[in-house]
């Protein structure tokens, strides 16, 4: 098994643990991942929504691996990723993103990176050149 590094990208925020209302919308070569933030982990309003924008997104995958499966040792990174429910960049792969059934949008860019986000009921992965985050309170 190859040794991977999981760089946690969410320091003081995470998704709402029970009902994050995950959605993905594409705009050109960008993927916008929206979800409710966890108001108990950071100074966030209840119903504050985050949008993580993946620039130059070339591939993505929405997997049904949930928290129960992950803790049971199932899923691609269940025995490697440090913690469930976090946002990571996966570093050190022989094949960027591994061999799974990706939804392909475009060819990978030279500076493509692998992003992994564990939500309560699903796992999302993106191959993209970078990411940024914005927030807003929804009513």
C-alpha positions in Angstrom: 0.0 0.0 0.0 1.5 3.3 -1.0 2.1 5.9 1.7 -0.1 8.9 1.3 -0.2 12.2 3.1 -3.5 13.8 4.0 -3.1 17.5 4.4 -6.1 18.8 6.4 -7.4 22.1 4.8 -10.1 23.0 7.2 -8.5 24.5 10.4 -11.4 26.1 12.2 -14.5 25.1 10.2 -16.3 21.9 9.1 -19.6 20.9 7.6 -22.7 20.7 9.7 -22.5 17.2 11.1 -26.1 16.0 10.8 -27.6 17.6 7.7 -25.1 19.6 5.7 -27.3 19.9 2.5 -24.5 19.1 0.1 -24.8 20.4 -3.5 -22.4 20.6 -6.4 -22.8 23.1 -9.3 -20.5 23.5 -12.2 -19.6 26.9 -13.8 -17.3 26.5 -16.8 -14.2 24.8 -15.5 -15.0 25.4 -11.9 -16.9 23.1 -9.5 -18.8 24.8 -6.6 -19.4 22.6 -3.6 -21.9 24.1 -1.2 -22.9 22.9 2.3 -24.0 24.2 5.7 -21.2 24.9 8.2 -21.0 23.5 11.6 -22.1 26.4 13.9 -20.7 24.6 17.0 -17.2 24.4 15.7 -16.6 28.0 14.7 -18.2 31.4 15.1 -20.7 30.7 12.3 -24.4 31.6 12.2 -26.9 28.8 12.1 -27.8 28.3 8.5 -24.4 29.7 7.3 -23.5 28.1 4.0 -20.0 27.6 2.7 -19.1 27.3 -1.0 -15.8 25.7 -1.8 -14.8 26.5 -5.4 -12.4 24.2 -7.2 -10.7 25.9 -10.0 -9.7 24.1 -13.2 -11.7 21.0 -12.1 -11.0 18.1 -14.4 -12.6 15.2 -12.6 -14.9 14.6 -9.7 -16.5 11.7 -7.8 -19.5 11.6 -5.4 -19.3 8.4 -3.4 -21.8 6.9 -1.0 -19.2 6.0 1.7 -20.7 7.4 4.9 -19.4 7.7 8.4 -20.6 4.2 9.4 -18.7 2.6 6.5 -15.6 4.6 7.1 -15.4 3.7 10.8 -16.0 0.0 9.8 -12.8 0.3 7.6 -14.6 0.5 4.3 -13.9 3.1 1.6 -10.8 4.0 -0.3 -9.0 5.8 2.5 -10.7 4.5 5.6 -7.5 3.0 7.0 -5.3 5.9 5.8 -7.0 9.2 6.3 -6.5 10.6 9.8 -10.1 11.6 10.7 -13.6 11.4 9.3 -15.5 14.6 8.5 -12.6 16.7 7.3 -11.4 18.3 4.1 -8.1 17.1 2.8 -5.6 17.4 0.0 -4.3 13.9 -0.8 -0.5 14.0 -1.6 1.8 11.2 -2.8 -0.4 9.2 -5.1 1.3 7.2 -7.9 -1.8 7.9 -10.0 -3.5 11.2 -9.2 -6.9 10.3 -7.7 -6.4 6.6 -8.0 -8.3 4.2 -10.2 -12.0 4.9 -9.5 -14.9 5.7 -11.7 -14.4 9.5 -12.1 -16.8 11.9 -13.8 -14.4 13.4 -16.3 -14.9 17.0 -17.3 -11.6 17.9 -19.0 -7.9 16.8 -19.2 -6.0 17.2 -15.9 -3.9 20.3 -15.8 -0.1 20.1 -15.0 -0.7 21.5 -11.5 -3.7 19.3 -10.7 -4.3 18.3 -7.1 -6.5 15.8 -5.4 -9.1 17.1 -2.9 -11.2 14.9 -0.6 -14.1 15.9 1.6 -15.9 13.6 4.0 -19.5 14.4 4.8 -21.8 12.5 7.1 -23.5 10.5 4.4 -21.1 10.8 1.4 -17.6 11.4 0.2 -16.7 13.9 -2.5 -13.4 14.1 -4.4 -12.2 16.7 -6.9 -9.1 16.9 -9.1 -8.5 20.6 -9.6 -5.7 23.1 -9.6 -6.8 24.9 -6.5 -9.6 25.9 -4.1 -11.1 28.9 -2.4 -14.0 29.3 0.1 -16.7 31.9 0.6 -19.6 31.9 3.1 -23.1 33.4 3.4 -26.0 33.2 5.7 -29.1 31.7 4.1 -32.7 32.2 5.3 
